[in-house]
């Protein structure tokens, strides 16, 4: 199994983060592990929206991971845990290096190299093929995003070392409520960034349509301006109607842009009302020949793994489960950025 959408900030066990926090003598408001662990457990009862989820958890995890040693340990543990719990054989790990330099105390180069080294160790130990996707931020200045693009090009894949591919792609992430995709100048500048990355041999994925903050129209804007290889979530497509729905479905099918579907996190962030509606959406994608793959997103924040995500959908899909899960696996192999 391959997990193509997994964030460093949400995929590290709280016990590992606690040990990093203590070893580095970081000052926080947490005085014991139990309180810390409970604070990093996201539940549907507590999380009000996608913005609430991002603000509540990622600032803490990114701060703890903001050193080369912490980044290396964290990336290693993501792969180790994913393999041991769900028999993952391929994993593409995404993170924003700019948000981990601790105000300029560290360099992005040092953070990226540390993650790369952590993944190389994990690939050697567990036989998992890995790759790095660097995330840009809607909440960052354009200049900062350009710096991430240049860093990605500098550290782009240096060949497979024990199954570790290095930097293989670029992502856009961050709060959708800022509605950057509706800013023509911002989107045009972002398109120039993505094109430069693509020309250097990097693949593109893009968080859009994860919440009503962007929606179906923004998915169309991204498809037309950015031409991504994959889309992070894209489940707001289910709300598209009439001509817009037809246009989006036809474009996704024609370009074979793969949707990265992450069930549990979408339920926790209140984006979907229940798993049954997500199962119906996935069945519709299969009928319309729109590629999709099942992923985890933030497995330790929402206490899941890839096998669990598949089981959740299987329970709703019934007799259709074997064919849908097989199609997801097929798509994850076809649309992955990593190479064996």
Secondary structure, DSSP 8 states (H G I E B T S, - for coil): -EEEEEEGGGSS-HHHHHHHHHHTT---S--SHHHHHHHT---TTT--SHHHHIIIIIHHHHHHT-SHHHHHHHHHHHHHHHHHHH---EEEEEE-SGGGSTTTTS-HHHHHHHHHHHHHHHHHHH--EEEEEEEEETTS-HHHHHHHHHHHHHTB----BTTEEEEEEEEEES-GGG-GGG-HHHHHHHHHHHHHHHHTT-EEEEEESSSTTTHHHHHHHHHHHT--SEEEE-GGGGG--HHHHHHHHHHHHHHT-EEEE-HHHHHHTTSSS-HHHHHHHHHHHHHTT--EEE--BSTTTTT--HHHHHHHHHHHHGGGHHHHHHHHHHHHHHS-S---
